[in-house]
Amino acid sequence: MMMGILKELWRDESGASAVEYALIAGLMAAALVAVIATFKDSLTNLFNTIAGKINEAQSEIQTGHSNP
């Protein structure tokens, strides 16, 4: 009885898909962290530039003239 249940569980492969998806998700997360770490300084500069342009535009709208 118990050996039959254990043999059935041993042959059951339905959980393999979940493990494979978890491994893929883990690898993708590691790759994302590596990419972000590599381009961190460039991304920071890009977003700071964008924020500065938005602040300049907001200031121009509020004061009614552009800054040279």
Residue pairs with C-beta under 8 A, 6 or more apart in sequence:
36 43
56 67
59 67
60 66
60 67
